[in-house]
Amino acid sequence: MTAEPDQHPVNGLDDVVHQRVRLGILTVAHQARRVEFGFLRTALGLTSGNLSQHLAVLEKAGLIHVEKGYEGKRARTWLSLTPAGNRALQDEVTQLKRLIRQIEQGSSAPKS
């Protein structure tokens, strides 16, 4: 999601992506390309139930792909970003950079 040039950068933030835990999930998945549920749970300091809820939101939005399988006899869940997930993360980073740039320039209102 990209904001119009005359809108405040915060208006371009995506609520699905911007939530702290979901932004963390997308960021770790982007860095790892494919991440295991247990690793993600530990890395983000979440409970299994909490992580599962956030993954469901991201999967419903089409931003991640969830794959269930086995590693030996142990059930595992892996996730990876979809192309839409990669775009959403990049858009969010772009909007955050705009917001930071505006704050650093000392302006709270967009320039006309």
C-alpha positions in Angstrom: 0.0 0.0 0.0 1.5 3.3 -1.0 0.2 6.7 0.3 -0.6 9.6 -2.0 2.2 12.2 -2.0 0.1 14.7 0.0 -0.9 12.2 2.7 0.9 11.7 5.9 3.2 8.6 5.6 1.4 6.9 8.6 -1.7 6.6 6.3 0.3 4.3 4.1 1.0 1.7 6.8 -0.8 -1.6 6.4 -2.5 -2.7 9.6 -2.1 -6.4 8.8 1.6 -5.9 8.3 2.4 -3.2 10.7 1.3 -5.0 13.9 4.6 -5.7 15.8 4.4 -9.5 15.9 3.3 -9.8 12.2 6.0 -7.4 11.1 8.5 -9.6 13.0 7.1 -12.7 11.3 7.4 -11.2 7.9 10.9 -9.9 8.5 12.2 -13.2 9.9 10.6 -15.1 7.0 12.1 -12.7 4.5 15.6 -13.1 6.0 15.3 -16.9 6.2 13.3 -17.6 3.1 11.7 -20.5 4.9 11.3 -20.6 8.7 10.2 -23.3 11.1 7.4 -22.5 13.6 9.5 -23.4 16.7 12.3 -21.1 15.6 10.0 -18.3 15.0 8.1 -18.8 18.3 11.4 -18.6 20.2 12.9 -15.8 18.1 9.8 -13.6 18.7 9.2 -14.7 22.3 5.6 -15.9 21.6 3.4 -18.7 22.8 2.4 -21.3 20.2 -1.2 -20.1 20.4 -0.3 -16.5 19.9 2.0 -17.2 17.0 -0.7 -19.5 15.4 -3.2 -16.6 15.5 -0.9 -14.2 13.8 0.1 -16.8 11.2 -3.6 -17.3 10.4 -4.1 -13.6 9.8 -1.1 -13.4 7.5 -2.1 -16.6 5.6 -5.6 -15.4 5.1 -4.2 -12.1 3.7 -2.1 -14.2 1.3 1.2 -12.9 2.7 2.6 -16.3 3.8 2.5 -19.9 2.7 2.2 -22.4 5.6 3.6 -25.9 4.9 3.0 -28.8 7.4 5.1 -31.9 7.3 7.5 -34.2 9.2 11.1 -34.1 10.0 11.8 -37.6 10.9 8.9 -38.6 13.2 8.3 -35.0 14.4 5.6 -32.9 13.0 6.8 -29.5 11.7 5.3 -26.4 10.4 7.3 -24.1 8.0 6.3 -20.8 6.5 7.6 -18.7 3.7 6.6 -15.4 2.2 4.4 -15.3 -0.9 5.2 -12.8 -3.6 2.4 -10.6 -2.1 4.1 -11.0 1.3 7.4 -9.7 -0.1 5.7 -6.8 -1.7 3.7 -5.9 1.4 6.9 -6.0 3.5 8.7 -3.8 1.0 5.8 -1.4 0.9 5.8 -1.2 4.7 9.5 -0.5 4.8 9.1 2.2 2.2 6.3 3.9 4.2 8.4 3.6 7.4 11.3 5.3 5.7 9.1 8.1 4.5 7.8 8.6 8.0 11.4 8.6 9.5 12.5 11.0 6.8 9.6 13.4 7.7 10.4 13.2 11.4 14.1 13.8 10.8 13.3 16.8 8.7 11.3 18.2 11.6 8.0 18.3 9.8 4.8 16.8 11.2 2.7 17.9 8.3 3.1 17.0 4.7 4.5 19.8 2.4 2.2 21.0 -0.3 
